[in-house]
Amino acid sequence: MFKKILKFKLLAVLTIIVSMVSVLNVYSASWQPTKRLTNNIIEDTCATLGVGSFGSSHIIYAESDGATSSLVYLTNASGTWVKTYLKTGSQFFCPVDLKVSKSNKIHFTYQSAYDVSTDKGIVPDTSEVYYGTNTSGAWKLWRLSNNSVADFAPQLAVDSSGKAHIFYTRKVLVSGRIVPQVRYVTNASGSWVYKNISTTTYGSYAGDLAIDSLGKLHASVVIHSSPIKRDVWYITNQTGSFVKSRVSNTEIFCNGNCAVGEVGFTHYTPKIALDSTGKVHILYTVESLLRGDEHPDYSLFTTDNKLAGWVKNKINFGFQFPLSAHDFSVDKNDKTHIVLDIGYTTASEIKYVTNPSGAWVVQKITTSLKDWRPRLGLDQNNKVQVAWLRKDTSGDFEVFFRKQQ
């Protein structure tokens, strides 16, 4: 069965302004019909999406029959959908991130696990991080870690020279307890070079990664300030060395268990994007247990540093259902595009949120109540493409796809 794997300018003074937004109005963008891209006896997991030149779509996902797993590449660059198998093995594969260069070359990261007991985002002790590309024509895969530790959630950015920059999380044993730490690896110099980025006392998780036109990195991470508190932070190397600033400055309690994705008071994995002026936008979800109510209250926040401080906008959905901000992007006109799933394990749907005229609007883009983990891409005309997983009648997940007209 499908198991969730998680897959989250420095300011001298941090200023946060909260703007409450009313319940969203319904949006009516035109979409092409939904396409089912796989029809397997076995299960598909962990699909990730990238958009290439002229709007071509590129998807990497994993097939698993419970005993073996295959890493699969899907594209419609030739006009029809073509499938290529990249690797098959006894591990459990999970593609995490994918980028497409201007020349339509693919760069992607994935993690593998030898123990697939990953309920509630609990990463096994023997997971590994990989990077793959077809820049030289043939597909090549690099193993960036070994199975003596748990490395997971590799986030990818590719510079103008086609070099890879990857943030990922490593579980480290410190004083008898497991502490997650953020690491950075790059082949910018030709060989792979590693660096510890965030080694806090109580742990930190890699969120997302972007790179600007000057080759400088911008990352979102989650950092624990205590065993029961955590916040979203921003990390960049714009000045040369990596420095960080806190984006969310409220105390978020985790009821003693701050594992990513588990119920408590939780920041879901924060996503990051850059606008046309190079300003940073961060999207994250906050989950809080309401007093006297067993159902959490989920709040979606967008944060940017366009003004003299971090400006935070709350997107109010007007109900209390689990939601997870799985992907977002900022287009050439500095408009934001978000896809998320809303619901529970037994019933979930995909919604699209955007701000074309300034106010936030929402549109449901799937009719099934069994849709999870959407990934978003934008083409050269700012049209949205979405890939996601849908549970079929047999209980297995398949890959589905839809794009705007």
ChimeraX attribute file (.defattr): number of C-alpha atoms within 10 A of each C-alpha:
attribute: neighborCount
match mode: 1-to-1
recipient: residues
	/A:1	13
	/A:2	17
	/A:3	14
	/A:4	19
	/A:5	24
	/A:6	21
	/A:7	25
	/A:8	28
	/A:9	21
	/A:10	17
	/A:11	13
	/A:12	8
	/A:13	11
	/A:14	16
	/A:15	17
	/A:16	18
	/A:17	11
	/A:18	12
	/A:19	12
	/A:20	12
	/A:21	13
	/A:22	13
	/A:23	14
	/A:24	17
	/A:25	13
	/A:26	12
	/A:27	16
	/A:28	11
	/A:29	11
	/A:30	10
	/A:31	14
	/A:32	11
	/A:33	13
	/A:34	15
	/A:35	12
	/A:36	15
	/A:37	16
	/A:38	15
	/A:39	12
	/A:40	14
	/A:41	13
	/A:42	15
	/A:43	23
	/A:44	28
	/A:45	29
	/A:46	28
	/A:47	26
	/A:48	29
	/A:49	27
	/A:50	28
	/A:51	27
	/A:52	22
	/A:53	15
	/A:54	12
	/A:55	20
	/A:56	17
	/A:57	26
	/A:58	25
	/A:59	25
	/A:60	28
	/A:61	24
	/A:62	25
	/A:63	26
	/A:64	24
	/A:65	15
	/A:66	14
	/A:67	9
	/A:68	13
	/A:69	23
	/A:70	21
	/A:71	22
	/A:72	20
	/A:73	19
	/A:74	19
	/A:75	20
	/A:76	14
	/A:77	17
	/A:78	8
	/A:79	9
	/A:80	9
	/A:81	12
	/A:82	13
	/A:83	15
	/A:84	11
	/A:85	14
	/A:86	15
	/A:87	14
	/A:88	16
	/A:89	13
	/A:90	14
	/A:91	20
	/A:92	24
	/A:93	30
	/A:94	30
	/A:95	28
	/A:96	25
	/A:97	27
	/A:98	25
	/A:99	23
	/A:100	21
	/A:101	18
	/A:102	13
	/A:103	9
	/A:104	19
	/A:105	17
	/A:106	23
	/A:107	24
	/A:108	28
	/A:109	27
	/A:110	29
	/A:111	26
	/A:112	25
	/A:113	23
	/A:114	15
	/A:115	13
	/A:116	21
	/A:117	15
	/A:118	15
	/A:119	14
	/A:120	15
	/A:121	16
	/A:122	17
	/A:123	24
	/A:124	21
	/A:125	19
	/A:126	18
	/A:127	26
	/A:128	26
	/A:129	28
	/A:130	22
	/A:131	21
	/A:132	18
	/A:133	21
	/A:134	14
	/A:135	15
	/A:136	8
	/A:137	8
	/A:138	7
	/A:139	13
	/A:140	13
	/A:141	15
	/A:142	12
	/A:143	13
	/A:144	18
	/A:145	16
	/A:146	13
	/A:147	14
	/A:148	10
	/A:149	16
	/A:150	22
	/A:151	30
	/A:152	32
	/A:153	31
	/A:154	32
	/A:155	25
	/A:156	25
	/A:157	26
	/A:158	24
	/A:159	18
	/A:160	13
	/A:161	9
	/A:162	18
	/A:163	14
	/A:164	22
	/A:165	23
	/A:166	28
	/A:167	27
	/A:168	26
	/A:169	26
	/A:170	28
	/A:171	23
	/A:172	18
	/A:173	11
	/A:174	11
	/A:175	7
	/A:176	7
	/A:177	10
	/A:178	13
	/A:179	18
	/A:180	28
	/A:181	23
	/A:182	27
	/A:183	21
	/A:184	18
	/A:185	20
	/A:186	20
	/A:187	14
	/A:188	15
	/A:189	8
	/A:190	8
	/A:191	9
	/A:192	13
	/A:193	13
	/A:194	14
	/A:195	11
	/A:196	14
	/A:197	20
	/A:198	23
	/A:199	17
	/A:200	15
	/A:201	15
	/A:202	20
	/A:203	24
	/A:204	27
	/A:205	30
	/A:206	31
	/A:207	29
	/A:208	28
	/A:209	28
	/A:210	23
	/A:211	20
	/A:212	21
	/A:213	9
	/A:214	10
	/A:215	16
	/A:216	14
	/A:217	20
	/A:218	24
	/A:219	26
	/A:220	32
	/A:221	28
	/A:222	26
	/A:223	25
	/A:224	19
	/A:225	16
	/A:226	16
	/A:227	15
	/A:228	18
	/A:229	20
	/A:230	25
	/A:231	21
	/A:232	26
	/A:233	20
	/A:234	25
	/A:235	20
	/A:236	21
	/A:237	16
	/A:238	16
	/A:239	10
	/A:240	8
	/A:241	7
	/A:242	13
	/A:243	15
	/A:244	19
	/A:245	18
	/A:246	21
	/A:247	24
	/A:248	22
	/A:249	13
	/A:250	11
	/A:251	13
	/A:252	21
	/A:253	20
	/A:254	22
	/A:255	14
	/A:256	12
	/A:257	15
	/A:258	23
	/A:259	17
	/A:260	21
	/A:261	22
	/A:262	17
	/A:263	18
	/A:264	21
	/A:265	26
	/A:266	26
	/A:267	28
	/A:268	25
	/A:269	27
	/A:270	29
	/A:271	25
	/A:272	26
	/A:273	25
	/A:274	20
	/A:275	19
	/A:276	13
	/A:277	10
	/A:278	15
	/A:279	15
	/A:280	23
	/A:281	24
	/A:282	27
	/A:283	27
	/A:284	24
	/A:285	23
	/A:286	22
	/A:287	26
	/A:288	18
	/A:289	18
	/A:290	13
	/A:291	8
	/A:292	6
	/A:293	8
	/A:294	8
	/A:295	15
	/A:296	19
	/A:297	18
	/A:298	26
	/A:299	23
	/A:300	20
	/A:301	21
	/A:302	20
	/A:303	22
	/A:304	22
	/A:305	21
	/A:306	15
	/A:307	9
	/A:308	11
	/A:309	19
	/A:310	26
	/A:311	19
	/A:312	22
	/A:313	18
	/A:314	16
	/A:315	22
	/A:316	16
	/A:317	17
	/A:318	12
	/A:319	11
	/A:320	15
	/A:321	17
	/A:322	19
	/A:323	24
	/A:324	26
	/A:325	26
	/A:326	23
	/A:327	24
	/A:328	25
	/A:329	25
	/A:330	20
	/A:331	20
	/A:332	15
	/A:333	10
	/A:334	15
	/A:335	16
	/A:336	20
	/A:337	22
	/A:338	23
	/A:339	30
	/A:340	24
	/A:341	25
	/A:342	22
	/A:343	18
	/A:344	14
	/A:345	11
	/A:346	9
	/A:347	14
	/A:348	23
	/A:349	22
	/A:350	25
	/A:351	18
	/A:352	22
	/A:353	21
	/A:354	21
	/A:355	15
	/A:356	14
	/A:357	8
	/A:358	9
	/A:359	12
	/A:360	20
	/A:361	18
	/A:362	20
	/A:363	17
	/A:364	16
	/A:365	21
	/A:366	19
	/A:367	11
	/A:368	13
	/A:369	17
	/A:370	22
	/A:371	26
	/A:372	25
	/A:373	25
	/A:374	31
	/A:375	25
	/A:376	24
	/A:377	26
	/A:378	23
	/A:379	19
	/A:380	13
	/A:381	10
	/A:382	17
	/A:383	15
	/A:384	23
	/A:385	25
	/A:386	25
	/A:387	28
	/A:388	27
	/A:389	24
	/A:390	25
	/A:391	20
	/A:392	14
	/A:393	8
	/A:394	9
	/A:395	12
	/A:396	19
	/A:397	27
	/A:398	24
	/A:399	26
	/A:400	19
	/A:401	20
	/A:402	19
	/A:403	22
	/A:404	16
	/A:405	11
